[in-house]
Amino acid sequence: MSLRGRITAAVAIGVTAVVLALAVVVYLSVRSHLRNEVDHSLTARAEQLISGPPEAGGAFGPAPGPMPHHGRPFKPPGGDKYGGAPGYFQVVFPNGATVGQNESPALIPVKQSVISLATSGTDHRFFDQTVGGEHLRVYAFGYADPNDPSNPVAIEVARPLTEVDSVLHQLLFTFGAVIVAGILLAIAMGAAISRTALAPIGRFINRTEAVSGALDGSERLEEGDTEELARLAASFNRTLDALEQSVASQRHLVADASHELRTPIAALRSNIQIFLDSGRLPPEERAGLQAAILAELDELTQLVDDVLELSRGAETPEAVEELRLDTIVRESIERTSRRAPDLRFTAELEPTTIRQVHERVARAVINVLDNARKWSPHEGEVEVRLHGGVLEVRDHGPGFPEQDLPHVFDRFYRAARSRTMPGSGLGLAIVSQTAKAGGGFAEAANAPGGGAIVRASFGTPVPTPAEPPERSQPQPLAP
């Protein structure tokens, strides 16, 4: 169902419910009022029968004889056998015998509850009873003659509810018509309200379609109209901003990758062409050429892998698991030390467990260590510390130039003095991306006394099973 249809249905249901509730309340109120009037008249008639003088229509005189023969004759006006508006009465004895008014046969079947009233001679009750297809309202009460309390009886006073039922039936018909008219009116109102309410949304949809279909990605929606639509437009504009930044970032990545790929591809092509004519080269030059080709292929492969890693963005894949970060760091140190046997690595690793992707974290840790290895002097020291979920790696090289510090985690950024060295400038960018994907951070600074420090958190640590620390003091790791 469309939103307009839902609004129309909601308004129609709401109005119908209100009309129906009002109709029920009015009907029950009128019904209660009419029946209360009937009950009041029956009560008054009962009092008249018991204590009223004969000339006022009382059924019993001031000194009645034995029941039921002392009853004064009573003839109801008109031809209604139940007395019409004045009502009809009959006397019920404890043994179930009945005598109608004017000592005629009783017309109303006696219920057991009325016989109980006749037996006790006290209490009273109202109830409805249908006799011969006629709906009656009956008031029954126990009565004991003050002069002869040993012979209690029950007296039933009845009155037809024909007029009351007729009024209620007419009221039901009227309310039925009103409810039908109310439903039709509610549907019309709902359609009008939905059309009016959705008109700004329709205009908003038209504008969003125009903006999203435009070739100019910088176009934005006007944040006008109502407060809600203004917030929606602002949210849509923020989405467009993020999309534009993402597209621009991908374009820059492709452009930078293309630029970086040209150099190794050109060098590889040149070396391959030379290798094709290498029959006239000395064996040692030919072996060097083969090694150069393999190194360039390795560099090209590494660059492609780095670009693919960055192209994933900060998304968190499904393969998230609990990792021992200290174990990953220790294994990465061992791998890096084999590539730099002249360096000395010291490590102080606190047991740390995080939730991350193993391959990404391992690659990021290797990149941090490779950066320190690249800038460390011969026989230098690389200090590795893991505490509070933060990995800190310090080298004793020249450190970062101050103008380069804000850009060390940018893609393809390379300092002036590093452009003659192997690498593509993507290593620390991958570190930053991996850290942010896990809700952490990456930062760089120059250490007091010289050297560079790179700190990275790959996510909030989770509880780690207690175990004795493996290294309480920094220890050198043999290559």
N, C-alpha and C positions, 0 to 999 in steps of 0.2 A: 504494500500500500504506500502511496506517495505521502510526503509530508503534508501536502495540502489536504489529502483525504483523511489523514490522521487528525489534523486539527479540526476539520469539519466534524468527524465522528466524535472527537472529545467534547466539542461544544454541544453537539446534539445530545450526547449521553448525559452531560452535565445538566443541561436545561430540562431534559426529560426526567432526570432523577429529582430535580427540584419540584417540577410540576407534579410528579407522582407523589412525592412526599407531602406536598401541600394538600393534594387531593385526599390522601389517606388521613391526614390530620383533621381536615375539615369534615370528612365523612364520619370518622369516629367521634368527633366532637358533637356533630348534629345527632348522630345515633344515640350517643350517651344522653344528650339533653332530652330528646324525645322519650326515651325509655325511662328516664328519671321522672318526667312528667307523668307517665303512665303509672309508675311505681307510687308516686305521691298520691295520685287519685285513688289507687287501690288501697293504700294505707288509710286515706281519709274515709273511704267507703267502709273499711273494716271497723274503724272507730264509730262510724255512724250506726253500723249494724249492732254493735255491742251496747253502746250507751245512749244513742239518740232516742228521743221520744217517738212514739208511733206516728204522730202527725207529721214528723220530719222524715218519715221513711225508715225509722229504726226497726230492726228486726226483733228486738227483745225489749220488753217493758222494764220498768224499774224493779218489778218483783216477779220474774219469770217462773213458771212452773217447771216440771221435769222436762228435760230435752227429749225430743225436739218439738213437742206438741205446743209449747208456749210461743212459738215463733209467730210474729205478726205477718199477715199476708203481704207479699211484695210482688208487684207485677211490673216488669220492666217496660219502659216506654217503647213504642214502636213494635215491630214484629221480630226483632233480632232475638234468637233463642238464648244468646249469651248476654243479653242485656244492653248491647251497644255500649255507648259511652258510660252510662251508670254502672255497668258491669253485672256479673252474675255471681251468685254465691251458693255454696252447698255445705252441709254439715257432715263431718266424718266422725264416726264413733270408734272407740278403741278396738272393737271387734271387726272393723273394716266396713260395717254397714254405713250407707250414705243416704242422705235426704236432701233433695234439691230445694231451691226456694219455692215458696208456696206449697211446701210439702209434696212436691212433685218428684218423680224419679230423678236421681242425679245424672248430670250429663258428662261430667269429667271423670275419667278413670282415676282411681285412687292409687297413689304411689306408696310404697312402704314407708318412705320418709315422712309422709303426711300422717299415716297411722301412728308412727312414733310420736308425732306432735300431739295427736289425740290422746295417746296413752299418758303423756306427761302433763298435758294441759298448759304447757309453757313453750317459750321459744317461737321463732317464726322464720320463714325463708321465702325468697322469690325464686321462681324458675319459669322457663318457657315450656309449653306443652302444645302439641298439635293434636287436635281432636277432630276427626271427620274432615280432614283437609283444611281446617281453620287453625291459624296460628294464634295462640292465646298467651297472655302474660298472667301468671297465677301468683297470688300472695296467700300463703298458708300460715296459720298461726294457731297455737294451742289456746284453749279457753276453758276456764272452770267457773261455773256459776258461783258467785259469792255465797248464795244461800244454800248451795248444794255442791261443795267443792269435791265431793267424792265421785262425781260423774263428769269428768273432763271430756271435752270434745275438741276437734280441730275444725276450723272454718276455713274454707278455700274461697277466695274472692278472685274472680277472673275477669279479664277484659280482652276483647279481640285486638290484635295488633295490625289489623288490616290497613288502617289509615297510616300508621307508622311505616309499615312495610312499603306501602305505595309511595310515600314521600322518599324513602331511602332508595327505592328502585329508580325513581325519577332522578334522584341525585346521582346515582351511579351512571345513568345514561348521560347526564349532563357532564359529569367528570370524564367519562370516556371520550366524549366529543372534544372536551377541552384538552385532554391529553394528546389526542391525535393531532389537533390543531397546534398544540405546543411542540410536538415532534417535528411537524412540517416547518414551523417557524424556526425551531432550533437548527434544522438542517440549512435553511436559508441564511440564518445568522452565522452559522459556522462557515458556510461557503464564503460569505462576505468578509468575515473576520480573517479567515485564512488567506483570502486574496489580498487583503490590505496588509496583513502581517508579513506575508512572504514577498510582497513587492520589492522591499529593499534588498532582500536576499537574492531575488531574481536579477536585480541590477548588479549586485555584487558578483553573482556568477558570470554575468555577461562581461564584466570588467576583468575578472580572473581569466576567463577564456581568451579575452583579447590580449592580456599581458602574457599568458603562457604561450600563446600562439605567435607572439611577436618575435622577430629575429633579434631585436635589441634586448639582451639579457639584463640591462641596467634599468629597464622600466619597472615602476613600482605602483602599487595601488594607493589611491587617496584614502587617508585614514579619517574619513568624515562620517556622515550619517549618525546613527545612534551609537551609544557607548559600546554595546555588544559587538556591532559590526566594525567599529573602530578597532576594538581589541582583536577581532578576527582578521582584519586587514593588516594590523601590525604583526600578528603571528605569521600570516601568509608572506609578508614582506621579509620577515626574519628567515623564513624558509627559503625564499628566493635569494637572500643574501648568502646563506650557507651553501645553496646550490651553485650560485655564481662563484663563490670562493673555491668550492670543490672542483668545478669545471676549470677554473683558472689554474688551480694547483695541478690538476692532471695535465693541462696543456703545458704548463711550465716543466712538469716532470718529463713529458714526452720530448719537449724541445731540448731540455738539458741533457736527457739521456741520448738523444740523437747527436747532440754536439759532442758529448763525451765518447760516443761510440766511433765517431769518425777517426779519431787518432789511432786507437788500436787496430781498427779495421784497415786503415791505410797502411800502417806499419806491417800488419800481417800480410796484406796483399803484396807489398813490396818484397818482403822476405820470401814469400812463396814464389814470386817470380824469379828471384835470385836463386832459390833452391832448385827450381826447374832447370836452371842452367849451371847447376853446381858441379857438373862433371869435371870442369876444368879447375875447380878449387882444391886446395890442399885438404887432406882429411881433417886436420884440426879446425880449419875454418868452416868446413862443412858441418862438423859436430857442433860448433858454436852456433851456426845458423839454425840447426835443428833445435837446440836448446832455447834460442831466442823465440822461435816460432811457438814452441810449447809454452813458454812463459807468457807470451802475448795471448795465446789461447786461454791460459788459466786466468789472466787478468780480465779478458773479455767475458769469460764465464762468470767470474766473480761479480763483474759489473752488472750483467744481466740478472743474476740472482738478487743483487741489492735492489735493482729497479723493481723487480717483481715483489720483493718484500715491502718496499715503500708503497707500491700501488695498492696494497691491501688497506692502507689507511689505518685508523685506530680501532677498527672493528675487532670485536672479541669473538673468535670462532668457538665452535661447540666443544673443542678438545681441551677444555679447561680442567685442570686437575691440581691436586695438592702436590707441591714440589718442595724438596729440601734445597733451598737456595744455597746454603753453605756447601752442600755436596757438589752442586753445579759449578760454583766458584772454584772449589778445589780442583775439580777435573779440568776446568778451563785454564787454571794456572799451570797445571802439569803440561797441557798441550802447548801453551804459549812458551813455556820455559824450554821445551824441546826445539822450538824455532829460534830461540835466542839463548844459546848456551852460555854466552858471555855475561848475561844479566843475573842478578840475584833477586829472587822474589821472597818477600816475607809476608806472612799472612796471620791475621788474627780474626778468626771466623767464629761468630756466635751462631749456635744452632737456630735456624730460621726456616719456617714453613710458610709458603705463600700459595695462593691459587692463581695459576697462570698457565700459559702454553709453554711446554718444555722447550720446543725447538726455538721459539722466539727468544725466550730468556737466555738460553745457552748461546745463541748467536749474539745477543746484545752484550753479554758478559765478555765474550771473546773480543768483540769490537772495542770495548773499553780497555781491555788488557793490551790489544794490538796497538791502540793509540799510545798507551804508555810505553810499550816496547819500541815503537817507531821513534819516539823523541828522547828515549833514555840514552845517556852517553855510554861509551864502551865500559864494561865492567861496572855499570851503574846498578842502582837498587830501585826496585818497584815495590812500594808498600801497599798491601791490600788489607782492608779492614771491613768487616761486616758486623754492624751493630744496630739494633733496633729496626731491622729490616732495611737499612740503608747501606748500599755498597759504596765504599770510598776507595779510589785507586789514585795513588800519588806517584809521579815519577820525579826524577831529579834532573830533568832536561831544562831547556830555555824557558819553558812556560808559554802561556798564550800572550800574544801582543794585545795590548789593551783595546785596540780598535777592532780586534777579531773576536773578543769575548762574547758580544751579543749575537754572533753569527755562527758559533762553532757547531750548533745543532741544526743549521740550515742544510737543505739538500744541495749537494754538489758544491758546497762552499769549501774553498781551499785557501789557506793563507798564502801570502806571496812566497814565503820561503819553503812551502810544501809542494809547490807546483812541479818541482823537478823530481819529486819522490813518487814512488808507486802509490796508487790509490785513486779513488774517484770522488772522495768527499762525501760518501754516503754512510760511513760507519757510525758516526755519532748521531746522524739523523735517524738511523734505525734504532739506536739506543733510546732516543727521546720518544719515538713513536711507540716502542714496546712499553716503556714506562707509563705513558699516558693511557695506553690500552688497558693496563691493569689498575688504573687509578692512582699511579704514582707520579714521580717527577724525575727530571734530569737537569743537573746544573754543573757549571764549570767555573773554576776560579784558579788564581795563581796562589801557590803555597808560600807562606813566609819562609824566606831563606832560599827561594828558587824552586823551580819545578811547577808542574800543573797538577791540579786535583779535579777529578771528575766524580761526582756523586750521583747515584741513581737509586730510586726506589721503584720496585716493580709491583707494588701492591701492599696492602695492609697485611702484616704477618698474622697468621692464625696460630692458636695454641700448639706448641710443639711438645711431645712427650719429654718429660724430664730426663736428662742424661748428663753425666759429668762432662764438663768442657774438655775438648780435645787439646786446646792450646790456650793457656792462660796468659802467655806472653808471646809476642811476635817471634816466629821461628822461621828460619830459612828453609826454602823448599829446594831440594837438589834437583837439577834437571834430569 
